[in-house]
Amino acid sequence: MVIHTFAFRWKPGVTEEQRQRAIAAIRNLQGKIPGLEETWVGVNFSPRSQGYALGGAMKFASRAALEAYGGHPVHQELLAWLMPLIEPLEVDFEN
């Protein structure tokens, strides 16, 4: 099993509607990408967040599944509009 974690800092000017769209879109990846077994995403409330306002984690069946996720058309469609809105941080590890 592989865990993919992420955190986003929003760029200036990002609206609440765009933030909610991102959360919904990430949740909606579930069931559309092979090997993506579980997804968690939400607003970060930690006082030690260093500006990372959104966080999440995904459980993948394997490293191969995580690697396939990166180029999957559904993920690429999300990235096309999301990347201009965020400063992302990612950490992946096997469990």
C-alpha positions in Angstrom: 0.0 0.0 0.0 1.2 3.5 -0.8 0.0 6.7 0.9 0.0 10.0 -1.1 -0.3 13.1 1.0 -0.7 16.7 -0.2 -1.1 20.2 1.1 -2.0 23.3 -0.8 -1.3 27.0 -0.2 -3.8 29.0 -2.2 -2.5 31.7 -4.5 -3.8 35.3 -4.0 -7.2 35.9 -5.5 -8.5 32.3 -5.2 -12.2 32.4 -4.4 -14.1 30.3 -1.9 -16.0 28.8 -4.8 -12.7 27.7 -6.4 -11.6 26.2 -3.1 -14.8 24.2 -2.7 -14.6 23.1 -6.3 -11.1 21.7 -5.6 -12.3 19.8 -2.6 -15.2 18.3 -4.5 -13.1 17.5 -7.5 -10.5 15.7 -5.4 -13.2 13.7 -3.6 -14.7 12.8 -7.0 -11.5 11.1 -8.2 -12.6 8.2 -6.1 -13.9 5.4 -8.3 -12.6 6.9 -11.5 -8.9 6.0 -11.2 -7.8 2.4 -10.9 -5.8 1.6 -7.8 -7.0 4.6 -5.9 -8.6 2.9 -2.9 -9.4 5.8 -0.4 -9.4 9.6 -0.5 -9.5 12.1 2.3 -9.4 15.9 1.8 -10.3 18.9 3.9 -9.6 22.4 5.2 -6.5 22.5 7.4 -7.2 23.9 10.9 -3.7 23.3 12.4 -2.1 26.4 13.9 1.2 25.1 12.6 0.1 25.0 8.9 2.7 27.4 7.6 0.0 28.7 5.2 -1.1 25.3 3.8 -4.9 25.7 3.9 -6.0 22.4 2.4 -4.7 18.9 3.1 -5.4 15.4 2.1 -4.3 11.9 1.7 -4.9 9.1 -0.8 -4.4 5.4 -0.4 -3.2 3.5 -3.5 -2.9 -0.2 -4.0 0.8 0.0 -5.1 3.6 2.3 -6.3 2.5 1.4 -9.8 -1.0 2.6 -9.1 0.3 5.9 -7.8 2.5 6.3 -10.8 -0.4 5.6 -13.2 -2.5 8.1 -11.3 -0.1 10.9 -12.2 -0.8 10.6 -15.9 -4.4 9.5 -15.8 -6.6 11.7 -17.9 -9.1 12.4 -15.1 -6.2 13.6 -12.8 -4.7 15.6 -15.7 -8.0 17.3 -16.2 -8.1 18.3 -12.6 -4.5 19.6 -12.7 -5.2 21.7 -15.7 -7.3 24.2 -13.8 -6.1 23.5 -10.2 -2.3 24.0 -10.6 -2.6 27.8 -11.4 -4.5 28.2 -8.1 -2.1 26.5 -5.7 1.4 26.1 -4.3 1.4 22.3 -3.6 3.5 20.1 -1.3 3.4 16.3 -1.6 4.8 13.4 0.4 4.5 9.7 -0.7 5.4 6.7 1.3 4.8 3.0 1.6 2.9 1.6 4.6 
